[in-house]
Amino acid sequence: MDTIYYLASCDTCRKIIKSLPKDVELVFHDIRQDPLTEEILEKMHSLSGSYEALFSKRAQLYKQRNLKNQTLTENDYKALILEHYTFLSRPVFIIKNEIFIGNSQPNILKLMKTLENV
């Protein structure tokens, strides 16, 4: 089933969800209420090609822990995403085995185009 991984308290996620076509059927997975499992993260990784692509460098914990001054490996990114939901770049859509990560304008436009054809 097509799924969105999001944060219900995130204004940007809510705005994107409101803009989705009304007839699209998605499973909504709030990552704060229902944290990501390693299995789900592995699926995201297989579609995206890297944990770094799934990682949010905008997370407040990223700055608080001074992670920008460290050299992080793929295993570090994976561990951090599993440790705390804020490290996942949001929202993440998985539509027909295609992944859309984050809220950049080009990404959301590509998502919308894909959803029109579902």
C-alpha atoms as one frame of an Amber mdcrd trajectory, in Angstrom:
protein
   0.000   0.000   0.000   1.177   3.530  -0.747   2.344   5.233   2.437   3.290
   8.644   3.785   5.677   8.870   6.724   5.149  12.239   8.343   4.930  14.186
  11.572   1.368  15.194  12.473   2.589  18.276  14.344   4.617  19.545  11.364
   2.932  22.462   9.580   4.751  21.696   6.329   3.621  18.055   6.384   0.028
  19.130   7.062   0.154  21.636   4.199   1.434  18.976   1.793  -1.209  16.489
   2.957  -3.947  19.090   2.371  -2.698  19.612  -1.181  -2.886  15.907  -2.086
  -5.543  14.811  -4.581  -8.717  13.829  -2.708  -9.059  10.412  -4.326  -5.569
   9.176  -3.383  -5.544   6.290  -0.910  -2.563   6.397   1.422  -1.585   4.798
   4.690  -0.674   7.635   7.055   2.214   6.768   9.370   2.909   9.389  12.064
   6.534   8.744  12.986   6.188  10.281  16.441   3.251   8.087  17.454   4.552
   4.988  15.658   8.365   5.147  15.336  10.097   3.728  12.301  11.202   0.139
  12.526  14.479  -1.071  11.110  12.477  -3.015   8.499  10.695   0.128   7.268
  13.956   2.079   7.224  15.608  -0.733   5.229  12.823  -0.500   2.647  13.310
   3.286   2.411  17.053   2.734   2.050  16.602   0.206  -0.750  14.452   2.720
  -2.661  16.584   5.806  -1.966  20.029   4.256  -2.223  21.401   5.783   0.979
  20.581   6.635   4.563  22.064  10.085   4.075  19.338  10.843   1.503  16.765
  10.095   4.223  18.559  12.136   6.875  17.489  15.667   7.816  20.379  18.012
   8.423  17.786  20.595   9.482  16.914  18.660  12.651  17.501  20.648  15.822
  19.325  17.678  17.345  21.740  17.765  14.406  22.804  21.241  15.465  22.609
  20.571  19.220  24.885  17.542  18.969  27.259  19.398  16.654  26.963  16.581
  14.097  27.790  18.907  11.204  31.391  18.958  12.393  31.619  15.159  12.426
  32.160  12.756   9.576  29.081  10.536   9.581  28.933   7.140   7.901  25.884
   5.433   6.412  25.657   3.364   9.620  25.698   6.584  11.669  22.834   8.026
   9.609  20.843   4.812  10.006  21.401   4.689  13.776  20.454   8.348  14.216
  17.233   7.986  12.189  16.249   4.944  14.255  17.190   6.737  17.477  14.986
   9.812  16.986  12.219  10.627  14.510  13.426  14.186  13.904  16.403  12.862
  11.954  14.137  11.614   9.150  13.676  14.129   6.357   9.919  14.602   6.144
   7.591  13.741   4.645   8.560  10.493   2.965   6.130   9.055   0.438   6.412
   5.552  -0.956   4.202   5.300  -4.024   4.330   2.170  -6.190   7.926   1.391
  -5.116   9.064   4.951  -5.819  10.254   7.123  -2.945   9.809  10.868  -2.475
  11.845  12.353   0.367  11.383  15.774   1.903   9.428  18.888   1.109  11.403
  20.569  -1.655   9.259  22.110  -4.381  10.656  19.914  -7.209  10.129  16.785
  -5.094   6.513  17.678  -4.278   5.773  18.518  -7.935   7.175  15.144  -8.992
   5.081  13.461  -6.279   1.901  15.193  -7.442   2.557  14.178 -11.042   3.047
  10.578  -9.926  -0.145  10.635  -7.851  -2.132  11.874 -10.852  -1.140   8.702
 -12.691  -1.900   6.265  -9.859
